[in-house]
Amino acid sequence: MRVSTTAQNEDRQKVALIGYGVKSEDIYLDKMTGAKFSRPSFDRMKADLQEGDTLVCESISRIGRSLGDLLQFLEFLQSKGVAFVSLKEDIDISSSSGKLVFAIISALAQYEREMIHTRCEEGRRLALERGVKFGRKPVDRTLIDKAIKLYSSGQFTVAEITNMTGIKRSTLYNYVSKLRA
């Protein structure tokens, strides 16, 4: 179960779930927005699911608001061998018609992933044509040389060197290890 705010009441959902046969101790509740797909009780419920379980929700909207997240979650359930029932939408993916609905949803998910990939590739290509550079900006070589000299002198701590040069600790260690090799 999920309600969007602490001021909202979850009783309607709880009554529906218990009416379906879900035990009170098997009900997971988060009082936060559905826009976030990672929620404490939701994450705990996902970890507790085992093959052969049936996940029952009052409404598919209680799982999440994003179609992409919902599709990914349904694929997660299928991969774990967990059935899914949504009471409001009357979806049961263990039935023949539920499997059909799930197959259509899976096809839409695949289509959405491919469209996202295509749009990303188009965006990258157009950005490259405009001269956009991808990846981290290169570190100024004079700053690296200065940091290595300071490090080699043994007079400064790594923290002092990173403060003086602005070079990250890991970058300094990477260059020092290359010199030693």
Backbone as CSV, one residue per row, in Angstrom:
resi,resn,N_x,N_y,N_z,CA_x,CA_y,CA_z,C_x,C_y,C_z
1,MET,0.841,-1.178,0.000,0.000,0.000,0.000,0.881,1.233,0.000
2,ARG,0.338,2.297,-0.550,1.036,3.566,-0.517,0.004,4.661,-0.474
3,VAL,0.242,5.632,0.400,-0.502,6.881,0.361,0.539,7.972,0.133
4,SER,0.133,9.041,-0.541,1.096,10.056,-0.965,1.598,10.944,0.159
5,THR,0.806,11.107,1.198,1.233,11.952,2.313,0.845,11.295,3.624
6,THR,1.457,11.747,4.693,1.131,11.201,6.014,-0.276,11.593,6.439
7,ALA,-0.845,12.640,5.825,-2.193,13.077,6.170,-3.256,12.181,5.535
8,GLN,-2.903,11.441,4.508,-3.875,10.579,3.846,-4.072,9.294,4.637
9,ASN,-5.262,8.731,4.509,-5.609,7.529,5.260,-5.565,6.316,4.337
10,GLU,-4.938,5.269,4.842,-4.771,4.047,4.034,-5.865,3.010,4.276
11,ASP,-6.868,3.328,5.094,-7.893,2.341,5.463,-8.602,1.728,4.260
12,ARG,-8.964,2.544,3.268,-9.679,2.037,2.084,-8.876,0.931,1.410
13,GLN,-7.573,1.145,1.269,-6.718,0.145,0.631,-6.611,-1.100,1.502
14,LYS,-6.436,-0.882,2.811,-6.272,-2.006,3.737,-7.516,-2.893,3.743
15,VAL,-8.702,-2.282,3.762,-9.962,-3.035,3.745,-10.048,-3.883,2.472
16,ALA,-9.693,-3.290,1.329,-9.752,-4.026,0.058,-8.792,-5.212,0.070
17,LEU,-7.565,-5.007,0.573,-6.575,-6.087,0.599,-6.995,-7.208,1.535
18,ILE,-7.449,-6.849,2.733,-7.886,-7.860,3.701,-9.109,-8.597,3.163
19,GLY,-10.014,-7.864,2.481,-11.189,-8.484,1.866,-10.810,-9.505,0.805
20,TYR,-9.674,-9.303,0.161,-9.184,-10.231,-0.862,-8.532,-11.459,-0.221
21,GLY,-8.138,-11.322,1.063,-7.519,-12.451,1.758,-6.079,-12.212,2.188
22,VAL,-5.594,-10.991,2.025,-4.232,-10.666,2.447,-4.225,-10.501,3.967
23,LYS,-3.266,-11.133,4.637,-3.144,-11.003,6.094,-2.580,-9.628,6.444
24,SER,-3.029,-9.041,7.542,-2.564,-7.705,7.963,-1.057,-7.645,8.066
25,GLU,-0.437,-8.709,8.585,1.019,-8.699,8.772,1.780,-8.783,7.441
26,ASP,1.068,-9.088,6.355,1.703,-9.157,5.036,1.490,-7.883,4.220
27,ILE,0.959,-6.852,4.860,0.713,-5.587,4.165,1.887,-4.644,4.437
28,TYR,2.429,-4.085,3.372,3.536,-3.137,3.458,2.971,-1.744,3.164
29,LEU,3.377,-0.749,3.946,2.839,0.598,3.785,3.944,1.635,3.715
30,ASP,3.874,2.484,2.701,4.741,3.657,2.598,3.847,4.878,2.547
31,LYS,4.234,5.913,3.287,3.501,7.186,3.244,4.401,8.211,2.576
32,MET,4.450,8.120,1.258,5.264,9.045,0.471,4.819,9.007,-0.979
33,THR,5.309,9.928,-1.752,4.917,10.033,-3.147,5.255,8.775,-3.947
34,GLY,4.429,8.504,-4.941,4.688,7.376,-5.826,5.660,7.726,-6.934
35,ALA,6.055,9.002,-6.995,7.016,9.407,-8.017,8.380,8.770,-7.751
36,LYS,8.651,8.489,-6.464,9.904,7.817,-6.108,9.654,6.325,-6.127
37,PHE,10.402,5.620,-6.951,10.169,4.180,-7.061,10.899,3.408,-5.972
38,SER,11.858,4.026,-5.318,12.535,3.381,-4.197,11.938,3.936,-2.915
39,ARG,11.214,3.060,-2.204,10.567,3.461,-0.958,10.870,2.374,0.068
40,PRO,11.046,2.733,1.345,11.503,1.751,2.354,10.679,0.463,2.423
41,SER,9.372,0.564,2.632,8.560,-0.655,2.744,8.452,-1.377,1.401
42,PHE,8.380,-0.608,0.321,8.313,-1.193,-1.012,9.572,-2.008,-1.302
43,ASP,10.727,-1.444,-0.961,11.993,-2.150,-1.160,12.072,-3.405,-0.295
44,ARG,11.580,-3.310,0.939,11.573,-4.465,1.844,10.653,-5.563,1.296
45,MET,9.484,-5.139,0.772,8.541,-6.090,0.200,9.170,-6.803,-0.998
46,LYS,9.862,-6.050,-1.860,10.510,-6.670,-3.022,11.534,-7.710,-2.583
47,ALA,12.274,-7.395,-1.533,13.297,-8.330,-1.045,12.654,-9.575,-0.433
48,ASP,11.476,-9.418,0.169,10.794,-10.540,0.830,10.072,-11.471,-0.141
49,LEU,9.775,-11.003,-1.351,9.024,-11.820,-2.313,9.800,-13.074,-2.689
50,GLN,9.050,-14.184,-2.772,9.659,-15.458,-3.159,8.846,-16.084,-4.283
51,GLU,9.489,-16.975,-5.005,8.803,-17.665,-6.094,7.536,-18.317,-5.563
52,GLY,6.445,-18.146,-6.319,5.157,-18.720,-5.921,4.284,-17.745,-5.152
53,ASP,4.838,-16.626,-4.671,4.044,-15.611,-3.972,3.128,-14.904,-4.962
54,THR,2.095,-14.271,-4.413,1.221,-13.408,-5.202,1.232,-12.036,-4.556
55,LEU,1.580,-11.033,-5.315,1.555,-9.656,-4.839,0.203,-9.071,-5.201
56,VAL,-0.511,-8.576,-4.186,-1.830,-7.999,-4.391,-1.763,-6.519,-4.045
57,CYS,-2.258,-5.677,-4.938,-2.344,-4.245,-4.627,-3.765,-3.777,-4.901
58,GLU,-4.148,-2.708,-4.215,-5.500,-2.175,-4.373,-5.655,-1.555,-5.752
59,SER,-4.635,-0.850,-6.208,-4.651,-0.223,-7.524,-3.225,-0.167,-8.057
60,ILE,-3.102,-0.307,-9.348,-1.779,-0.271,-9.976,-1.090,1.069,-9.689
61,SER,-1.879,2.131,-9.476,-1.303,3.448,-9.201,-0.592,3.482,-7.851
62,ARG,-0.876,2.514,-6.982,-0.225,2.449,-5.672,1.194,1.903,-5.800
63,ILE,1.495,1.239,-6.922,2.845,0.724,-7.159,3.755,1.878,-7.577
64,GLY,3.303,2.684,-8.512,4.100,3.813,-8.965,3.369,4.574,-10.038
65,ARG,3.854,5.776,-10.311,3.193,6.626,-11.297,3.795,6.495,-12.680
66,SER,5.047,6.114,-12.761,5.734,6.061,-14.041,5.449,4.735,-14.742
67,LEU,5.047,4.822,-15.996,4.789,3.611,-16.776,6.057,2.779,-16.884
68,GLY,7.178,3.450,-17.109,8.451,2.730,-17.220,8.785,1.964,-15.955
69,ASP,8.620,2.604,-14.787,8.889,1.930,-13.513,7.947,0.757,-13.308
70,LEU,6.669,0.956,-13.640,5.684,-0.107,-13.467,6.012,-1.302,-14.355
71,LEU,6.360,-1.041,-15.593,6.696,-2.127,-16.507,7.936,-2.880,-16.033
72,GLN,8.918,-2.131,-15.570,10.134,-2.757,-15.042,9.800,-3.602,-13.816
73,PHE,8.916,-3.108,-12.967,8.534,-3.853,-11.773,7.791,-5.138,-12.135
74,LEU,6.890,-5.066,-13.110,6.168,-6.274,-13.523,7.135,-7.311,-14.103
75,GLU,8.141,-6.860,-14.839,9.149,-7.795,-15.353,9.955,-8.400,-14.203
76,PHE,10.242,-7.597,-13.179,10.935,-8.090,-11.989,10.112,-9.202,-11.330
77,LEU,8.787,-8.974,-11.186,7.917,-9.985,-10.573,7.928,-11.273,-11.397
78,GLN,7.835,-11.125,-12.701,7.825,-12.313,-13.564,9.136,-13.084,-13.432
79,SER,10.257,-12.358,-13.360,11.562,-13.029,-13.258,11.698,-13.781,-11.935
80,LYS,11.005,-13.326,-10.884,11.058,-14.003,-9.592,9.983,-15.078,-9.453
81,GLY,9.123,-15.202,-10.459,8.047,-16.190,-10.391,6.938,-15.780,-9.437
82,VAL,6.695,-14.468,-9.352,5.672,-13.928,-8.452,4.475,-13.477,-9.277
83,ALA,3.273,-13.911,-8.869,2.044,-13.492,-9.541,1.690,-12.082,-9.072
84,PHE,0.900,-11.376,-9.872,0.522,-10.007,-9.542,-0.971,-9.843,-9.746
85,VAL,-1.623,-9.231,-8.752,-3.052,-8.956,-8.827,-3.271,-7.492,-8.459
86,SER,-4.002,-6.788,-9.315,-4.430,-5.425,-9.004,-5.945,-5.445,-8.922
87,LEU,-6.472,-5.138,-7.742,-7.904,-5.278,-7.497,-8.732,-4.281,-8.307
88,LYS,-8.360,-3.027,-8.285,-9.142,-1.980,-8.956,-9.219,-2.217,-10.462
89,GLU,-8.098,-2.560,-11.081,-8.053,-2.769,-12.530,-8.434,-4.200,-12.923
90,ASP,-8.633,-5.057,-11.933,-9.007,-6.461,-12.158,-7.989,-7.166,-13.062
91,ILE,-6.713,-7.006,-12.698,-5.628,-7.660,-13.431,-5.047,-8.762,-12.565
92,ASP,-4.931,-9.946,-13.113,-4.313,-11.085,-12.432,-3.423,-11.775,-13.455
93,ILE,-2.099,-11.588,-13.329,-1.215,-12.119,-14.375,-1.005,-13.626,-14.272
94,SER,-1.712,-14.281,-13.348,-1.647,-15.740,-13.328,-2.763,-16.345,-14.181
95,SER,-3.748,-15.514,-14.611,-4.834,-16.004,-15.464,-4.446,-15.836,-16.938
96,SER,-5.196,-16.467,-17.821,-4.924,-16.365,-19.264,-5.015,-14.927,-19.744
97,SER,-6.086,-14.236,-19.369,-6.235,-12.851,-19.819,-5.194,-11.959,-19.149
98,GLY,-4.829,-12.259,-17.921,-3.787,-11.502,-17.231,-2.437,-11.677,-17.903
99,LYS,-2.171,-12.911,-18.371,-0.915,-13.151,-19.099,-0.891,-12.386,-20.411
100,LEU,-2.051,-12.283,-21.062,-2.143,-11.511,-22.293,-1.850,-10.038,-22.002
101,VAL,-2.480,-9.512,-20.949,-2.247,-8.115,-20.562,-0.759,-7.912,-20.272
102,PHE,-0.169,-8.862,-19.551,1.252,-8.735,-19.216,2.116,-8.784,-20.476
103,ALA,1.769,-9.639,-21.421,2.530,-9.717,-22.671,2.450,-8.400,-23.436
104,ILE,1.275,-7.787,-23.451,1.113,-6.491,-24.122,1.928,-5.428,-23.390
105,ILE,1.862,-5.439,-22.069,2.626,-4.481,-21.262,4.123,-4.677,-21.499
106,SER,4.566,-5.928,-21.566,5.989,-6.207,-21.815,6.418,-5.712,-23.188
107,ALA,5.552,-5.898,-24.178,5.867,-5.417,-25.522,5.971,-3.890,-25.521
108,LEU,5.080,-3.226,-24.785,5.149,-1.770,-24.678,6.432,-1.340,-23.979
109,ALA,6.835,-2.088,-22.977,8.069,-1.764,-22.251,9.270,-1.882,-23.179
110,GLN,9.301,-2.931,-23.971,10.400,-3.116,-24.915,10.408,-1.989,-25.940
111,TYR,9.246,-1.638,-26.426,9.126,-0.540,-27.380,9.622,0.763,-26.753
112,GLU,9.221,1.029,-25.503,9.648,2.248,-24.819,11.168,2.280,-24.648
113,ARG,11.779,1.145,-24.265,13.236,1.083,-24.116,13.937,1.380,-25.443
114,GLU,13.417,0.800,-26.520,14.019,1.029,-27.832,13.864,2.484,-28.273
115,MET,12.730,3.088,-27.975,12.510,4.491,-28.331,13.451,5.393,-27.528
116,ILE,13.629,5.110,-26.258,14.554,5.894,-25.425,15.965,5.781,-25.994
117,HIS,16.371,4.561,-26.336,17.704,4.339,-26.911,17.864,5.125,-28.216
118,THR,16.859,5.067,-29.068,16.908,5.773,-30.347,17.014,7.275,-30.123
119,ARG,16.197,7.821,-29.218,16.245,9.261,-28.943,17.596,9.663,-28.361
120,CYS,18.150,8.842,-27.486,19.472,9.146,-26.907,20.543,9.160,-27.983
121,GLU,20.526,8.172,-28.861,21.508,8.119,-29.946,21.371,9.328,-30.865
122,GLU,20.135,9.718,-31.185,19.924,10.890,-32.026,20.456,12.143,-31.329
123,GLY,20.171,12.259,-30.040,20.638,13.406,-29.265,22.155,13.475,-29.215
124,ARG,22.815,12.325,-28.995,24.276,12.280,-28.980,24.861,12.690,-30.337
125,ARG,24.277,12.156,-31.396,24.767,12.467,-32.745,24.640,13.958,-33.024
126,LEU,23.492,14.539,-32.697,23.297,15.975,-32.934,24.243,16.814,-32.071
127,ALA,24.461,16.390,-30.839,25.374,17.116,-29.950,26.801,17.064,-30.491
128,LEU,27.216,15.902,-30.971,28.566,15.776,-31.547,28.716,16.671,-32.773
129,GLU,27.654,16.744,-33.581,27.695,17.613,-34.763,27.841,19.077,-34.356
130,ARG,27.310,19.444,-33.192,27.432,20.812,-32.694,28.754,21.035,-31.966
131,GLY,29.565,19.977,-31.844,30.867,20.115,-31.206,30.877,19.873,-29.716
132,VAL,29.809,19.322,-29.170,29.756,19.036,-27.741,30.715,17.890,-27.427
133,LYS,31.478,18.036,-26.382,32.411,16.991,-25.928,31.746,16.249,-24.772
134,PHE,31.840,14.924,-24.795,31.275,14.101,-23.735,32.377,13.638,-22.789
135,GLY,31.995,13.275,-21.597,32.944,12.748,-20.624,33.454,13.839,-19.699
136,ARG,34.357,13.438,-18.823,34.924,14.385,-17.874,35.835,15.371,-18.587
137,LYS,35.886,16.566,-18.011,36.821,17.553,-18.540,38.220,17.148,-18.116
138,PRO,39.189,17.293,-19.014,40.561,16.915,-18.645,41.098,17.837,-17.541
139,VAL,41.885,17.241,-16.667,42.501,17.998,-15.580,43.706,18.748,-16.145
140,ASP,43.870,19.986,-15.711,44.977,20.826,-16.155,46.299,20.135,-15.806
141,ARG,47.107,19.865,-16.819,48.368,19.135,-16.631,49.336,19.880,-15.694
142,THR,49.309,21.212,-15.718,50.200,21.961,-14.814,49.804,21.742,-13.361
143,LEU,48.506,21.602,-13.106,48.057,21.321,-11.738,48.472,19.917,-11.306
144,ILE,48.409,18.976,-12.223,48.836,17.606,-11.915,50.329,17.597,-11.590
145,ASP,51.124,18.257,-12.431,52.572,18.309,-12.184,52.870,18.961,-10.835
146,LYS,52.174,20.040,-10.527,52.366,20.728,-9.249,52.009,19.795,-8.088
147,ALA,50.884,19.079,-8.212,50.438,18.169,-7.157,51.450,17.043,-6.952
148,ILE,51.989,16.510,-8.035,52.978,15.425,-7.934,54.247,15.933,-7.254
149,LYS,54.714,17.149,-7.607,55.900,17.726,-6.958,55.658,17.910,-5.462
150,LEU,54.491,18.431,-5.104,54.160,18.627,-3.690,54.128,17.291,-2.951
151,TYR,53.551,16.295,-3.615,53.450,14.963,-3.012,54.851,14.367,-2.826
152,SER,55.664,14.472,-3.858,57.019,13.904,-3.829,57.904,14.588,-2.792
153,SER,57.632,15.847,-2.496,58.448,16.572,-1.508,58.267,16.006,-0.108
154,GLY,57.129,15.380,0.137,56.864,14.812,1.453,56.550,15.854,2.517
155,GLN,56.423,17.100,2.128,56.190,18.175,3.088,54.705,18.456,3.317
156,PHE,53.842,17.901,2.488,52.417,18.215,2.568,51.593,16.934,2.646
157,THR,50.470,17.028,3.337,49.537,15.893,3.364,48.759,15.893,2.053
158,VAL,48.135,14.785,1.758,47.330,14.689,0.539,46.186,15.697,0.611
159,ALA,45.581,15.854,1.792,44.487,16.820,1.945,44.964,18.233,1.622
160,GLU,46.159,18.583,2.085,46.696,19.917,1.788,46.947,20.087,0.292
161,ILE,47.471,19.046,-0.331,47.758,19.107,-1.769,46.460,19.271,-2.564
162,THR,45.436,18.509,-2.190,44.162,18.620,-2.922,43.545,19.997,-2.724
163,ASN,43.702,20.578,-1.536,43.189,21.935,-1.302,43.956,22.970,-2.113
164,MET,45.266,22.818,-2.224,46.099,23.792,-2.946,45.892,23.723,-4.461
165,THR,45.672,22.504,-4.972,45.625,22.335,-6.431,44.214,22.160,-6.988
166,GLY,43.295,21.739,-6.128,41.938,21.470,-6.610,41.797,20.108,-7.266
167,ILE,42.877,19.336,-7.250,42.848,17.994,-7.839,42.266,17.025,-6.811
168,LYS,41.446,16.136,-7.262,40.846,15.140,-6.374,41.901,14.168,-5.875
169,ARG,41.653,13.646,-4.688,42.559,12.681,-4.051,42.807,11.479,-4.969
170,SER,41.731,10.935,-5.531,41.876,9.740,-6.380,42.702,10.049,-7.629
171,THR,42.530,11.246,-8.198,43.310,11.635,-9.378,44.795,11.699,-9.030
172,LEU,45.097,12.305,-7.888,46.492,12.389,-7.455,47.091,10.996,-7.298
173,TYR,46.378,10.118,-6.600,46.882,8.753,-6.394,47.052,8.018,-7.723
174,ASN,46.132,8.231,-8.665,46.253,7.579,-9.981,47.546,7.993,-10.683
175,TYR,47.830,9.290,-10.685,49.047,9.762,-11.361,50.310,9.332,-10.617
176,VAL,50.270,9.339,-9.294,51.437,8.896,-8.512,51.723,7.422,-8.776
177,SER,50.648,6.600,-8.830,50.869,5.167,-9.074,51.395,4.923,-10.480
178,LYS,51.012,5.741,-11.445,51.525,5.600,-12.818,53.022,5.921,-12.858
179,LEU,53.441,6.883,-12.060,54.859,7.230,-12.021,55.691,6.118,-11.406
180,ARG,55.126,5.434,-10.431,55.856,4.362,-9.731,55.920,3.101,-10.567
181,ALA,54.997,2.940,-11.498,54.952,1.696,-12.290,56.009,1.635,-13.361
